[in-house]
């Protein structure tokens, strides 16, 4: 883990620095109240090929948290102990393979549903002949009741 340009091997040392970053972010939130004018995230280091950022919450009610950021951000909520903070960040990094597998499974299910839907769309409408018969009958009934004239008048009134 690299924090502020320095490589840390021991969890306790890295955790102390992460804890300090967390405290500083929390102090900024308390000092300024609503922190919406800030960039929101400050890069403090790198871990497992990701940028490690601490968030500046938008309100004092929200606590700061850490984010592993690549193309997407993966949130790691803070822990009360410095070593716990390192473990939380490690757990987020370790969970990414599982998340990837879940996303791949979901994508495979979605692709299968799409293929099923497309094959259903390609099939002819089974009741098309009956539908055409009923539409012809509806036109006959409308003509017998002069409903077409009423609809034409209503359409003209709507157009005006």
N, C-alpha and C positions, 0 to 999 in steps of 0.2 A: 504494500500500500504506500502510495506517495501522497504526502500532504504538505502543502506549501513548499514544494520542490524538494522535500527531504523524504528519503525512503525509510519506512518503518517495517521492521520484521516482527517485533514483539507486539502482541495485542495491547498490553497495558500502556505502552508508550504511544501507540497510534490512537488508542482510545482516549488518552488524556488530551491529545491535540484535537481530536474530533469533538470531545466534550467542550473544549475551549471555543471551538467554532460555533457549536450549538449555543453556548452561553452568550457569545457576542451577537449572534443573530437574534436571540431572545431579547437581549438588552436593547437592540435597535428597535425592535417592535414595541417594547414598552416606552422607549423614549419618544418615538414619533407617532405612536398610536396607529393611525392608518398609514400603511407603508405602500400604498398603491403606486406611488411615483417611482419606486425602486424597480430594478430589472427583475426582481422576484427571486432570482437564483444567483448564487455566487459560487464559482468554481473554486474548490479548495484543494483538489488533488485528483489522483487517478487510482482506480482499483479494477483489476481484472479486465483491462482494456477499455474501461469506461471512464468518462469524466465523473468525478465525485463532487456533487454540488450540495450546498446547504440552501434551503429555501428561506426566503424572508416572507413570513405570512402576510396576508393582506389585511388582517385585523389582529388586534391584540389577543383575541380569544383563541386564535389558531396558534399552535406551537410550531417552531421550526422543525424540519425533518430533512433527512438526507436523500439525495436522488442519484442513482447511477444513470448516467445519460450517455446514450449513443444516438441512434436514429430516434429512439423513443426514450422516455424517462421511466425509471423503475423506482418507486418510492420505498424508502426504508425509514420507518418511524424511529424516533429516538428511544434510547433506553436510559434508565436512571444511572447505570454504572458505565464508566468509560470502556471497560472490556465488553460490556453488553452492547455498546454502540458498534464496536467492530464486528461482533457476532451478527448483529442485525444486518449490517451491510453485507457480510459474507453470505448470510442466508438468502438475501435477495439475489446475489450473484449466482448462488448454487441453485436457486429455484428456476432460473431462466431456461435450462434444458427441459424441465417439466412443462413450463409454459409453452415452449416451442412445440413440444410433442402434442400438447392439447390443441394448440392452434392448427397444427397440421391435420390432426384428426377432425377438427371442426371444418377445415377447408375441404377435406375429402368427403365428409357428409354433405356439405353444401354443394359440391360439384355433382355428387350423386343425385341430390334432389333436383338440381338444375337439369341434368340429363333426363331424369324421369319426367319432369314437366315438359321439356322440349319434345320428348317422344309422345306425350299425351296431346300436345298441340299439333303434332304432325298427323295424328289420326283424324279420319273424317268424322264429322258430327253424326252420331248414330241416329238421331231423331230428326234429321234435316227434312226428310220427306214429310213427316207428320207436321213439322213446324210450318212448312210451305202450305200445306192443306189448311191449317188453322188460320194462317195469315190471309189466304184467299177468302175463307169463310168470314173472317173479321171485316174485310173490305166489303163483302156482300151485305153484311148486317149494317155496317156504317152507311152504305149507299141506300139501303131500304129505309133507314131511320133518318136520312138526311143529316147524319152527323158530320159528313165531310164539309157540308156548307157551313155549319156552326164553327167547325175548326178553322175554316178558311177565314170566316169573319173575325174570329178571335185573333188569328194571326195578323190580319190587317190592322186590327185595333192595337195590338202590341207593337207593330211596326211604327205606328203614328205616335 
